[in-house]
Amino acid sequence: MTFHSSAVDIGHVYHLGESLKAAQKEASLSNGDVAKALGVGVVQVSRWRGWQDMRFSRLMSLCALFNMTVEEFVELGIAPPAGRV
């Protein structure tokens, strides 16, 4: 099962790629650091940052790596509804 990295809920768009970027920045972790911690290639982490191919199991692994709940992780990538700031 693949978890799509953009979903619409009550007018907000959730971008898991943006969540990952924000979490990495906050933790000062490179793509290589994340890849090594999760046992995947750097290219795969880049794909997740580009909103591609993130499986739910990987979302859970990322949350554990960054010591966040899924809700906290997802909220890092919330974009306001179109037309709102």
C-alpha positions in Angstrom: 0.0 0.0 0.0 1.4 3.4 -1.0 0.5 6.5 1.0 0.1 9.3 -1.4 2.1 12.3 -0.3 -0.5 14.9 -1.1 -4.0 14.5 0.3 -6.8 17.0 0.8 -8.6 17.3 4.1 -10.9 20.1 5.1 -9.3 22.5 2.7 -5.7 21.9 3.7 -3.1 20.1 1.6 -0.7 17.9 3.3 2.7 17.6 1.6 4.7 14.8 3.2 7.8 15.8 1.2 7.6 19.2 2.8 7.2 17.6 6.2 10.3 15.6 5.6 12.3 18.6 4.5 11.2 20.6 7.6 11.9 17.7 10.0 15.4 17.3 8.4 16.1 21.0 8.7 15.0 21.0 12.4 17.1 18.0 13.2 20.1 19.1 11.0 20.0 15.7 9.1 21.0 15.3 5.5 19.4 13.0 3.0 22.4 10.7 3.6 21.8 10.7 7.4 18.1 9.8 6.9 19.0 7.1 4.4 21.6 5.5 6.6 19.2 5.6 9.6 16.4 3.9 7.7 18.6 1.5 5.6 17.6 2.9 2.3 19.4 4.8 -0.5 19.9 8.5 -0.7 17.9 8.5 -4.0 14.9 7.0 -2.1 15.0 9.8 0.4 15.2 12.4 -2.4 12.1 10.8 -4.0 10.2 11.1 -0.7 11.2 14.8 -0.5 9.8 15.1 -4.0 6.5 13.6 -2.8 6.9 10.2 -4.4 6.6 6.7 -3.3 6.3 7.1 0.5 4.8 4.0 2.0 2.9 4.2 5.3 5.6 2.0 7.0 8.2 4.5 6.0 6.1 7.4 7.3 6.1 5.5 10.7 9.9 5.0 10.5 10.4 8.7 9.7 8.2 9.7 12.7 10.3 7.4 15.0 13.6 8.8 13.6 12.4 12.4 14.3 10.7 11.4 17.6 7.4 12.8 16.4 3.8 11.5 16.2 2.3 11.1 12.7 0.2 14.1 13.4 3.2 16.3 14.3 5.1 15.1 11.3 2.2 15.7 8.9 1.5 19.1 10.3 5.0 20.3 9.3 3.9 20.0 5.7 0.5 21.6 5.8 -0.2 24.2 3.2 -3.0 26.7 3.7 -6.1 26.2 1.5 -5.8 27.8 -1.9 -6.4 31.5 -1.7 -5.6 31.8 2.0 -2.4 32.7 3.7 
